[in-house]
Amino acid sequence: MNPLPLFDDPQQVAAEIAAEIRALPVQSTPAERAIRRKYSRKLNGANPEFILDLARELLKNYGYRGVPYELIENHSAAFQRIGAAELEEFGQGINSWWSVDLFARILAGPAWLHGQVSAELIHKWAHSPNRWWRRAALVSTVALDTRSHGGQGDTSRTLAVCRLLVADHDDMVLKAMSWALRMLVPHNPDAVREFVGKYEDVLAARVKREVRNKLATGLKNPRRKKG
């Protein structure tokens, strides 16, 4: 079998990836991911700086987020280069729940989990006047508490971010608050229960309802029994 080719021009590869995505008969995340996987295999031995430059091209010149983030995530040497400066660069322009969640789930949260950035950076985002960066701070805690990411449950770091945003009732932020707290429930339900009780008067009603449902039933919104 001939070895898969490597490339030396990130602009060329970005153009090829973008052309393949545009040529898809149906634009969908699974179809785009199949293309990304093909290129991850081809570029497995590429220099990490090449991968980062390729991701920059796809983000800045073609407007993609999932594909460049996943290219970095699936190239271990490139992912290890991610620090505070890279996160703030690749997070520029997040302006919707899906773009924030891609950024925080794929890059920011795992980088924090693995010690590549400090809590100080995440707390800075929590103080941002931009709702999307505040949401990113909360969603970044999800990796800390997700076993598939290697998270073992980090009560201290998760609740520290939640405290900073406990009174924030922006819809996108409070939904992330509920998510962050619910992810911690399997690891430390007592700490979550105590947190909700302590901040009873300031937490949004939706957050309290969903988190208490999770504590009681294991589900965010359990269906009512019929009859």
Backbone bond lengths (Angstrom), bond angles and torsions (degrees), N, CA, C in turn:
res aa  C-N    CA-C-N  psi(-1)  N-CA   C-N-CA  omega(-1)  CA-C   N-CA-C  phi
1 M - - - 1.462 - - 1.526 109.13 -
2 N 1.326 116.89 132.65 1.452 120.06 178.09 1.524 110.14 -72.61
3 P 1.325 116.72 140.61 1.465 118.09 178.78 1.514 110.68 -66.31
4 L 1.350 115.43 148.75 1.445 119.35 177.51 1.524 109.60 -68.08
5 P 1.311 117.91 141.10 1.465 120.20 -175.57 1.517 112.08 -70.95
6 L 1.338 115.77 151.55 1.440 122.27 170.85 1.516 108.12 -106.82
7 F 1.312 116.98 161.87 1.447 120.84 -175.21 1.516 109.41 -124.52
8 D 1.331 116.03 160.59 1.455 119.64 178.69 1.519 112.73 -128.18
9 D 1.335 117.74 6.73 1.457 121.59 -179.55 1.529 109.31 -127.65
10 P 1.340 117.66 100.04 1.467 119.62 -177.29 1.527 113.01 -62.15
11 Q 1.328 118.16 -31.42 1.462 120.27 178.04 1.525 110.95 -64.38
12 Q 1.335 115.85 -40.92 1.460 119.76 178.92 1.520 111.10 -64.85
13 V 1.323 116.16 -45.85 1.470 119.56 -178.54 1.525 110.34 -65.58
14 A 1.324 117.06 -40.59 1.460 120.22 177.96 1.524 110.34 -59.82
15 A 1.324 117.12 -42.15 1.462 121.00 179.05 1.522 110.78 -63.59
16 E 1.338 116.78 -39.55 1.463 120.48 179.65 1.530 110.57 -66.10
17 I 1.325 116.56 -43.68 1.472 119.83 179.17 1.525 109.95 -62.98
18 A 1.320 116.52 -46.60 1.456 120.03 -179.49 1.527 111.23 -61.11
19 A 1.334 117.14 -40.06 1.466 120.26 179.41 1.527 110.89 -64.12
20 E 1.328 116.78 -40.05 1.469 119.72 178.88 1.522 111.24 -66.30
21 I 1.325 116.55 -38.64 1.466 119.33 178.99 1.528 110.02 -66.45
22 R 1.335 116.88 -44.55 1.470 120.31 -179.76 1.524 111.59 -63.47
23 A 1.327 117.00 -28.29 1.462 120.81 -177.56 1.528 113.24 -82.28
24 L 1.308 117.16 -5.71 1.470 119.63 179.86 1.526 110.05 -61.53
25 P 1.325 117.95 135.33 1.469 119.38 178.26 1.518 112.34 -65.20
26 V 1.331 115.63 -30.62 1.465 121.46 177.05 1.523 107.32 -133.20
27 Q 1.317 116.61 123.32 1.452 121.00 178.37 1.531 108.41 -80.09
28 S 1.315 116.42 116.61 1.460 120.22 179.87 1.518 109.00 -152.25
29 T 1.328 115.83 158.06 1.458 119.80 179.42 1.528 111.76 -61.19
30 P 1.346 119.99 -45.96 1.472 118.80 178.91 1.531 112.82 -59.98
31 A 1.325 117.45 -39.00 1.464 120.12 -179.37 1.526 110.70 -68.00
32 E 1.332 117.00 -42.20 1.465 120.36 177.32 1.526 110.81 -64.93
33 R 1.333 115.24 -37.94 1.474 118.53 -179.18 1.521 111.08 -66.07
34 A 1.319 117.41 -34.04 1.467 120.24 177.53 1.525 110.37 -62.01
35 I 1.323 116.36 -40.19 1.471 120.22 176.95 1.523 109.68 -66.34
36 R 1.313 116.80 -44.30 1.474 120.20 179.21 1.522 110.61 -59.42
37 R 1.318 117.63 -42.49 1.470 120.62 179.95 1.520 111.20 -62.30
38 K 1.319 116.68 -39.64 1.465 119.59 178.36 1.520 110.56 -60.22
39 Y 1.325 115.95 -43.95 1.461 118.98 -179.15 1.524 112.14 -74.44
40 S 1.314 117.78 -30.09 1.468 119.19 174.30 1.525 110.78 -61.90
41 R 1.344 116.01 -38.60 1.467 119.00 177.17 1.519 110.55 -66.70
42 K 1.321 116.48 -45.08 1.458 119.97 -179.02 1.523 112.16 -62.00
43 L 1.333 115.61 -35.26 1.457 120.86 -172.58 1.520 112.75 -102.21
44 N 1.315 116.03 18.42 1.464 119.63 -177.16 1.528 112.60 -56.68
45 G 1.340 116.78 -36.90 1.456 120.35 -178.16 1.514 114.48 -96.66
46 A 1.324 116.73 10.39 1.459 120.11 -176.91 1.520 110.97 -71.47
47 N 1.337 115.36 154.85 1.456 122.02 174.50 1.527 109.27 -61.26
48 P 1.334 118.53 138.25 1.468 119.79 -179.06 1.525 113.54 -58.28
49 E 1.340 117.08 -33.51 1.455 119.00 178.98 1.528 111.08 -66.91
50 F 1.338 116.30 -31.38 1.465 119.76 175.86 1.526 109.73 -63.11
51 I 1.331 116.96 -44.61 1.466 120.96 -179.57 1.522 110.55 -62.33
52 L 1.321 116.92 -43.03 1.466 119.86 179.56 1.528 110.75 -64.81
53 D 1.329 116.74 -40.98 1.462 119.78 178.23 1.526 111.12 -65.91
54 L 1.319 116.29 -38.64 1.463 120.51 177.11 1.526 110.04 -62.78
55 A 1.319 116.59 -43.98 1.468 120.38 178.78 1.528 110.49 -62.04
56 R 1.322 116.48 -40.00 1.474 119.83 178.04 1.527 110.70 -60.99
57 E 1.325 116.40 -43.85 1.461 120.40 179.47 1.527 111.21 -60.34
58 L 1.320 116.39 -46.40 1.459 120.54 -177.90 1.521 111.73 -65.66
59 L 1.319 116.40 -35.10 1.459 120.31 -179.35 1.524 111.72 -76.64
60 K 1.327 116.30 -51.27 1.466 120.08 -171.25 1.517 113.25 -79.83
61 N 1.321 117.19 -35.58 1.467 119.33 -174.38 1.525 114.04 -101.04
62 Y 1.331 116.99 -17.55 1.465 119.16 -178.58 1.530 112.89 -122.92
63 G 1.329 117.84 -10.06 1.456 120.89 174.71 1.506 115.91 78.19
64 Y 1.342 117.52 12.66 1.460 119.83 177.87 1.530 110.33 -84.34
65 R 1.316 116.32 150.12 1.462 120.87 175.22 1.525 112.15 -124.16
66 G 1.312 117.16 -51.60 1.457 119.15 -177.32 1.517 112.98 -57.67
67 V 1.323 117.06 -46.03 1.467 120.85 -177.61 1.531 111.75 -63.97
68 P 1.334 120.31 -51.43 1.467 118.48 179.40 1.523 113.07 -64.50
69 Y 1.330 117.23 -38.60 1.465 118.69 178.42 1.528 110.41 -62.04
70 E 1.332 116.67 -43.01 1.465 119.96 -178.71 1.516 112.11 -70.63
71 L 1.325 117.81 -32.18 1.465 119.55 175.03 1.526 110.38 -59.93
72 I 1.321 116.51 -42.21 1.472 120.37 177.15 1.520 110.48 -67.53
73 E 1.314 116.55 -47.51 1.469 121.57 -177.76 1.527 111.44 -56.24
74 N 1.328 117.20 -37.31 1.455 121.76 -174.41 1.522 113.68 -95.78
75 H 1.309 117.04 11.93 1.463 122.03 172.90 1.530 105.52 -123.25
76 S 1.318 116.54 99.92 1.466 120.17 -168.55 1.526 112.84 -57.84
77 A 1.322 117.34 -39.80 1.467 119.49 -178.68 1.524 110.99 -67.19
78 A 1.337 117.09 -37.45 1.461 120.18 177.78 1.523 110.44 -68.37
79 F 1.334 115.99 -43.21 1.469 118.63 -179.75 1.528 110.88 -60.98
80 Q 1.309 117.28 -36.94 1.460 120.42 -179.43 1.527 112.66 -66.98
81 R 1.326 117.53 -15.46 1.470 121.23 176.79 1.530 112.08 -83.12
82 I 1.322 116.41 -7.56 1.462 119.66 -176.46 1.522 110.22 -75.76
83 G 1.331 115.21 121.62 1.453 122.31 174.87 1.513 109.25 -131.81
84 A 1.325 117.04 -163.08 1.460 120.87 -176.24 1.528 111.98 -60.66
85 A 1.325 117.15 -45.40 1.473 119.83 -177.92 1.515 111.21 -62.93
86 E 1.333 116.94 -41.81 1.470 120.76 -179.05 1.529 110.40 -67.09
87 L 1.327 116.97 -40.39 1.463 118.91 179.81 1.525 110.78 -62.96
88 E 1.313 116.85 -44.50 1.460 117.98 -178.40 1.535 110.70 -68.79
89 E 1.323 116.65 -29.54 1.462 119.40 175.00 1.520 111.17 -68.38
90 F 1.347 116.55 -49.40 1.468 119.90 -176.71 1.525 112.25 -75.67
91 G 1.324 117.08 -13.67 1.458 119.97 176.38 1.514 113.98 -90.27
92 Q 1.336 117.23 -7.67 1.460 119.58 179.73 1.527 110.29 -58.41
93 G 1.331 114.95 131.65 1.463 119.75 176.63 1.515 114.49 91.80
94 I 1.337 119.26 -0.64 1.461 118.30 176.18 1.531 107.88 -60.77
95 N 1.326 115.89 126.30 1.463 118.62 -172.72 1.522 112.79 -150.13
96 S 1.318 116.39 22.89 1.466 121.16 178.65 1.521 107.78 -157.66
97 W 1.330 116.26 163.10 1.468 118.10 -178.66 1.517 110.82 -61.30
98 W 1.351 117.23 -38.00 1.462 118.62 -175.79 1.526 111.43 -71.54
99 S 1.344 117.83 -38.10 1.465 118.91 179.63 1.521 111.10 -69.36
100 V 1.321 116.83 -37.98 1.464 120.51 176.21 1.516 110.85 -63.13
101 D 1.325 116.01 -45.95 1.462 119.32 -175.30 1.519 111.91 -68.65
102 L 1.325 117.87 -36.77 1.462 120.00 173.85 1.526 109.95 -59.60
103 F 1.333 115.74 -49.22 1.459 121.21 -178.62 1.528 111.93 -61.06
104 A 1.320 116.71 -48.68 1.467 120.13 -174.94 1.524 112.87 -74.54
105 R 1.339 117.32 -36.55 1.460 120.24 -178.93 1.525 112.11 -75.26
106 I 1.340 117.16 -38.54 1.461 120.62 -172.95 1.523 112.16 -89.25
107 L 1.340 117.34 -39.32 1.457 120.10 -174.19 1.527 113.75 -112.51
108 A 1.333 117.24 -60.82 1.469 119.96 -169.10 1.520 113.03 -64.56
109 G 1.334 116.65 -52.04 1.458 119.31 -178.31 1.520 113.32 -60.76
110 P 1.338 118.29 -50.46 1.467 118.95 177.63 1.534 113.39 -61.18
111 A 1.336 117.77 -36.40 1.466 119.53 177.64 1.525 110.57 -63.97
112 W 1.317 116.87 -39.45 1.472 121.37 176.44 1.523 110.22 -66.04
113 L 1.319 115.88 -45.78 1.466 120.70 179.39 1.522 111.54 -54.81
114 H 1.313 117.33 -40.90 1.462 122.11 -175.78 1.526 113.49 -90.97
115 G 1.329 116.51 11.28 1.456 120.13 173.17 1.509 115.55 77.07
116 Q 1.320 117.06 17.98 1.467 120.38 -178.49 1.528 112.43 -84.67
117 V 1.325 116.45 -18.12 1.463 122.35 173.01 1.518 107.75 -136.85
118 S 1.314 115.71 161.57 1.467 120.85 -176.92 1.520 111.39 -98.50
119 A 1.322 114.50 165.87 1.463 120.16 174.95 1.520 110.85 -62.37
120 E 1.314 116.95 -27.37 1.465 120.40 179.87 1.525 111.43 -56.97
121 L 1.323 117.40 -39.80 1.460 121.03 178.77 1.531 110.60 -64.53
122 I 1.326 116.51 -47.25 1.464 121.06 -178.68 1.530 109.71 -63.29
123 H 1.322 117.59 -40.02 1.462 120.81 179.09 1.529 110.97 -66.66
124 K 1.318 116.92 -33.70 1.467 119.87 175.67 1.519 110.06 -60.74
125 W 1.337 116.09 -43.02 1.462 118.98 177.91 1.521 110.64 -62.77
126 A 1.332 116.83 -38.34 1.465 120.38 -179.31 1.526 111.76 -62.20
127 H 1.316 117.73 -26.05 1.463 122.06 178.85 1.527 112.56 -92.12
128 S 1.318 117.95 2.71 1.466 121.11 -175.83 1.529 111.36 -67.87
129 P 1.330 117.81 145.09 1.468 120.03 172.20 1.528 112.12 -71.98
130 N 1.331 116.73 -11.55 1.467 122.10 -179.51 1.528 109.59 -88.68
131 R 1.323 115.76 119.51 1.470 120.80 -177.09 1.525 112.28 -56.94
132 W 1.335 116.64 -33.33 1.457 119.54 -174.50 1.522 111.35 -72.72
133 W 1.318 117.95 -34.48 1.461 119.54 175.28 1.520 110.82 -71.78
134 R 1.339 117.19 -33.78 1.467 119.09 176.11 1.533 109.55 -65.02
135 R 1.325 116.60 -41.48 1.459 118.99 176.05 1.532 110.54 -62.59
136 A 1.322 116.90 -40.60 1.464 120.56 179.92 1.525 111.27 -59.35
137 A 1.331 117.09 -37.18 1.464 119.77 178.08 1.521 111.11 -60.01
138 L 1.320 116.88 -45.63 1.464 120.42 -179.78 1.525 111.95 -69.37
139 V 1.320 117.41 -43.94 1.469 119.84 -177.94 1.527 110.43 -66.80
140 S 1.320 117.25 -26.46 1.470 119.70 177.63 1.516 112.01 -63.97
141 T 1.334 117.77 -23.35 1.467 119.55 177.91 1.522 112.21 -72.03
142 V 1.338 117.10 -19.20 1.470 120.03 -175.62 1.525 110.90 -59.90
143 A 1.324 117.38 -39.01 1.469 119.98 179.69 1.523 111.58 -62.44
144 L 1.336 116.73 -32.88 1.462 119.99 -179.37 1.521 111.71 -62.91
145 D 1.330 115.73 -26.09 1.458 120.91 -172.43 1.520 113.20 -116.77
146 T 1.339 116.57 14.63 1.467 121.57 -179.76 1.519 109.59 -110.38
147 R 1.306 116.98 115.11 1.470 120.68 -175.50 1.525 111.96 -62.53
148 S 1.323 117.30 -34.12 1.467 119.23 -179.52 1.525 111.96 -66.09
149 H 1.317 117.36 -20.44 1.470 121.83 174.97 1.527 111.64 -90.37
150 G 1.334 116.34 -6.63 1.453 120.16 -174.18 1.511 113.13 97.42
151 G 1.335 116.61 0.99 1.459 120.22 178.47 1.513 111.91 -73.41
152 Q 1.305 115.39 139.04 1.459 120.77 -178.75 1.527 112.34 -110.78
153 G 1.334 115.84 4.82 1.455 120.40 -176.06 1.515 109.24 96.23
154 D 1.304 116.74 112.78 1.463 120.81 -177.43 1.520 108.09 -125.44
155 T 1.323 115.13 88.09 1.460 121.01 -175.68 1.523 111.41 -61.03
156 S 1.314 116.80 -45.83 1.454 120.76 -174.93 1.525 112.05 -61.73
157 R 1.325 116.88 -51.63 1.464 119.46 -176.57 1.522 112.07 -70.53
158 T 1.337 116.91 -36.82 1.462 119.67 179.46 1.519 111.12 -64.96
159 L 1.306 117.08 -50.12 1.462 119.94 -176.29 1.522 112.25 -71.06
160 A 1.320 117.39 -26.25 1.467 119.22 176.52 1.523 110.66 -62.10
161 V 1.329 116.99 -41.72 1.459 120.45 177.65 1.527 110.46 -70.03
162 C 1.329 116.51 -41.36 1.466 120.06 179.06 1.532 111.23 -60.08
163 R 1.312 117.30 -38.88 1.469 119.94 179.01 1.518 111.40 -61.87
164 L 1.314 116.59 -38.69 1.462 119.95 -178.55 1.527 111.92 -64.36
165 L 1.321 117.06 -26.26 1.461 121.21 -174.21 1.523 113.13 -118.65
166 V 1.312 116.26 15.25 1.459 120.72 -171.99 1.531 112.60 -61.34
167 A 1.326 118.01 -30.48 1.460 120.50 -178.17 1.519 112.87 -100.38
168 D 1.315 117.81 7.27 1.465 122.51 -179.01 1.528 109.04 -82.32
169 H 1.320 117.00 112.84 1.462 120.89 -176.91 1.520 113.15 -103.82
170 D 1.326 116.87 16.28 1.456 119.46 169.96 1.529 107.99 -58.83
171 D 1.325 117.08 133.60 1.465 120.80 -172.40 1.524 112.77 -56.07
172 M 1.327 117.12 -42.99 1.458 120.00 -178.75 1.527 112.01 -69.66
173 V 1.314 116.52 -29.60 1.459 120.51 -179.75 1.523 110.73 -78.59
174 L 1.321 117.60 -45.34 1.453 118.60 -177.33 1.528 111.99 -67.17
175 K 1.341 117.05 -31.09 1.467 118.72 174.84 1.523 110.84 -64.70
176 A 1.339 116.32 -38.29 1.462 120.13 176.71 1.519 111.24 -69.53
177 M 1.333 117.25 -33.41 1.470 121.11 176.04 1.528 109.89 -60.31
178 S 1.317 116.12 -47.05 1.463 120.35 178.22 1.526 110.68 -58.92
179 W 1.310 116.16 -44.41 1.472 121.52 -179.34 1.530 110.44 -61.76
180 A 1.324 116.27 -47.98 1.463 120.19 -178.33 1.527 111.39 -59.77
181 L 1.318 116.70 -45.30 1.464 119.99 -178.97 1.523 111.30 -68.10
182 R 1.335 116.39 -40.31 1.470 118.59 -179.69 1.529 112.31 -65.82
183 M 1.321 117.28 -33.07 1.463 120.02 177.58 1.518 112.11 -66.93
184 L 1.322 116.79 -26.06 1.459 120.63 179.97 1.529 111.97 -82.68
185 V 1.316 117.26 -20.31 1.471 121.13 -175.09 1.526 113.04 -52.90
186 P 1.347 120.94 -48.31 1.470 119.31 -178.34 1.531 113.72 -61.51
187 H 1.321 116.75 -24.47 1.460 120.84 -177.07 1.528 112.55 -90.36
188 N 1.324 116.61 -39.39 1.463 119.22 -175.47 1.527 109.83 -151.26
189 P 1.338 117.35 72.69 1.471 119.77 -177.90 1.522 113.16 -61.18
190 D 1.322 117.60 -33.58 1.462 119.47 -179.04 1.522 111.55 -64.53
191 A 1.328 116.63 -40.57 1.466 119.87 179.43 1.519 110.82 -66.20
192 V 1.326 117.05 -38.65 1.467 120.46 178.76 1.515 109.83 -67.13
193 R 1.320 117.33 -43.88 1.462 121.82 179.23 1.534 110.50 -60.52
194 E 1.308 116.16 -42.17 1.457 120.68 178.81 1.531 110.95 -65.24
195 F 1.324 116.64 -41.17 1.463 121.47 179.49 1.527 110.71 -61.64
196 V 1.328 116.99 -47.46 1.463 120.53 -179.19 1.521 110.59 -63.13
197 G 1.320 116.59 -40.04 1.457 119.78 178.67 1.520 112.15 -66.26
198 K 1.328 116.59 -41.62 1.465 120.79 -178.21 1.519 111.79 -64.27
199 Y 1.348 116.11 -36.79 1.465 120.60 -176.23 1.531 111.88 -106.93
200 E 1.308 115.80 27.38 1.461 122.78 -179.63 1.525 112.64 -49.67
201 D 1.325 116.62 -41.33 1.467 120.68 -173.02 1.524 114.08 -79.66
202 V 1.325 117.28 -14.18 1.471 118.65 -177.05 1.522 113.79 -116.05
203 L 1.312 118.56 -24.59 1.466 120.90 178.43 1.523 110.87 -64.96
204 A 1.307 116.96 143.09 1.461 121.62 176.17 1.524 110.08 -62.96
205 A 1.314 116.21 146.10 1.465 121.18 -178.12 1.523 111.41 -57.81
206 R 1.323 116.83 -38.60 1.469 120.09 -179.93 1.523 110.92 -62.04
207 V 1.317 116.53 -42.40 1.465 120.20 179.73 1.524 110.00 -61.87
208 K 1.315 116.64 -47.88 1.465 119.88 -178.83 1.525 111.04 -61.24
209 R 1.326 117.00 -43.27 1.461 120.01 -179.08 1.529 111.84 -63.80
210 E 1.330 116.74 -48.74 1.465 119.98 -176.27 1.520 111.79 -67.59
211 V 1.314 117.11 -39.72 1.467 119.53 -178.99 1.518 110.48 -70.50
212 R 1.309 117.13 -40.21 1.478 119.26 177.91 1.521 111.24 -67.77
213 N 1.322 117.33 -35.35 1.466 119.12 173.15 1.527 110.49 -60.11
214 K 1.319 115.86 -44.54 1.466 120.18 179.46 1.522 110.78 -61.58
215 L 1.317 116.96 -42.63 1.464 120.75 179.47 1.533 111.27 -64.05
216 A 1.320 116.34 -38.18 1.463 120.18 -174.66 1.524 113.53 -84.24
217 T 1.341 116.83 -36.39 1.466 119.76 -171.11 1.525 114.17 -122.74
218 G 1.333 116.56 -13.77 1.452 119.46 -173.97 1.515 113.41 85.76
219 L 1.342 116.82 0.52 1.467 121.78 -179.23 1.522 110.43 -124.82
220 K 1.330 116.13 150.24 1.460 120.66 177.97 1.520 110.89 -69.86
221 N 1.317 116.18 -46.98 1.477 121.48 -177.46 1.516 109.27 -133.75
222 P 1.326 118.32 78.08 1.469 119.59 179.86 1.522 110.76 -63.56
223 R 1.321 115.60 140.42 1.453 119.77 178.59 1.526 109.82 -73.29
224 R 1.337 113.80 142.81 1.463 117.98 176.34 1.522 109.98 -72.29
225 K 1.309 115.63 142.00 1.466 119.79 178.31 1.514 109.21 -70.78
226 K 1.335 115.13 140.14 1.455 119.90 179.23 1.526 110.34 -82.12
227 G 1.348 115.23 152.21 1.447 119.99 175.81 1.511 113.19 87.34
